[in-house]
Amino acid sequence: MMRSKEPLSAYFSTPTESTDEPLCPLYDKVEFKDPDTSVYILHDDEFRNKSVSRLSKAIQIPTWIDDEGSDFTKFTKFHEYLETEFQNVFDAANVFKVNTYGIVLEFKGSNSSLKPAMFAAHQDTVPPGDPQNWDRSPFSGHYDGTRIYGRGASDCKNLLIGLLESMDYLLAKGFSPERTIIFAFGFDEESSGKYGASHISKFLLERYGPNSLYHIIDEGFGVFMELQNKHFAMLATGEKGYLDLGIEVLQPGGHSSMAPDHTAIGTMSKLISRYEDRLYDPILVNVNPTLNTLQCVAEYADIDESLKRDILRAHFDEKSNERVIKLLLDDKITKYNVLTTHAADIINGGNKANALPQNVTALINHRIAHGNDFDTIMDRITGIAIGVAREHGLGLVIEDEILIEPTLAGSINIKALYKLEVAPVTPIHDEIWASLAGHYRTFYEDITYPEKFEDDVLVLSAGIMTGNTDTRHYWDLTDHIFRGQPGFTPMTSGVHGNNEYIDADSHLHIVAFYYNYILSIS
Ligand SMILES: [Zn+2]
């Protein structure tokens, strides 16, 4: 793999020197107003059965969508279910159906000087795939005594139902908030949110104004995780960027017996192959939330001293930064936290054995790392395309700009089809962060796992989402966007794959945590 010759320090957004201040401070616990109810939710059999059944029934109503022309009318049945099962919640809220199937529930607070706090989830799921590959129907909602199975069980009907359950219970206990609480449920998160979250965002901007919300907490991983034998809670404070690049090779048609040296398919293949030959240079800038994850591990877990030193110096020392990057690249999951990726996902062209292909198209998907941007990608692909165009005597048009005049032999056209910048990174180490950290400490140390924390503490760390969520549409509403829900996400949980499941315990964490968290902040 080739590495950038430019010094990495050139990318540091805020070069700072080492100080004795912790990079991952431990915040005080926040006392719960009603800890007994969280304990009850976690341990009462009757509550558990009801909760499992509510989630199970939600899974039994298919709400999957695909990328094109989805039939959204199936959401009507899902709405009917929610409105019946959580009648008290819908009765207590101002209910807005945004663009027909988006659901916004507003629980109006008495103090309008407090910024509303929003919680988000999505109603849709990815398609089930081939049901043959599942042990049971993808819509069984089967509960085996430990886990609940089915499409959407962990992405993310668990969160949507969990939020409604916590509100149901709050209302049963006479909840009357000072701070307005908003639940927002999109319906096409799995295909970019253009009908759901993007309309919800416009609606909320009109209703509350820009930068008007206290925070938004959306889906993510279960926050509770173990890293290097130490327990952490991790909330994603950033998302990678995204770029779908469309490439088109146009060459004259004709009979295959009079073929040019390279057909449009050959040209496209060469272009993609050269592009794939080199990975993007890995990069770890200070704003990358992964750095905070590592700093928390370094400050609290028992790890090798030299590694610890490198991690704690990586934000100002180039050599340390390089060694930390190398470590991340060695792991097949963490490498994506510091790499802009490219994936040639779609290709079309050619239709007859004796006819030259005239129009070959391809789509290359990118996930952009912190520190890179659209230009990083356009510069790379342009450089490679110029080479291929010259070799094959073709023209080159990038984003409608003619770089090489199209010739009789044809041309290569490259265009960004869909793009999304790296998400603004949510600030941490402020009051909102301290509150989340304190609530999670109380919840896991005192209420959920007291036995695990006899002489241990739970540290909240920032983290990164390598995929995107509905929050891509919510940037203007607040700079405090978090992704992640109470609970744990085993690597085997089958998100987007077969036999998707959620542990019932993990689901109950959502209800038990948000019950007290919402009570506390409102
Ligand atoms: Zn999701």
Residues whose N, C-alpha, C, O or C-beta is under 5 A from the ligand:
A	BS01	ZN	D155 C156 E219
